Amino acid sequence: MLDELLEAWRTNNRINLFLIDKISAAGMKCTLSKHGGRDVARQFAHLHNVRVWHLERRAKDLVEGVLARAPKRRGMKKGVFTTLGYFIAHESHHRGSILLTLKECGHKLPQNDQYAIWDWDRI
């Protein structure tokens, strides 16, 4: 079961990396905000920052790179599956925002790339 849980997380991460690879430099600068909101690149940076923030709160030993001792970690109130679901939902929300931003700004990804993120057996 742990292997399946890790594969779900890895698939989510591969989708993020796939999109980063497919979006042009001009696309990364796109934003729909008129008031200084995040452009596409900053939305990806936000995903990274949220991951780091949760690690700092829950697994300081991993952030510091100290793996030799038994880790002392703050528990996840609803368990690891629910927490993973939260992370994937959060990142999926931002991917949707990113794709909409690109479309509205005239940097829509090719249809094959849009559909590729749903082909989890291949990505």
Secondary structure as GFF3:
##gff-version 3
##sequence-region A 1 123
A	DSSP	alpha_helix	2	22	.	.	.	ID=ss1
A	DSSP	alpha_helix	25	28	.	.	.	ID=ss2
A	DSSP	alpha_helix	40	58	.	.	.	ID=ss3
A	DSSP	alpha_helix	60	64	.	.	.	ID=ss4
A	DSSP	alpha_helix	80	104	.	.	.	ID=ss5
A	DSSP	alpha_helix	111	116	.	.	.	ID=ss6
###
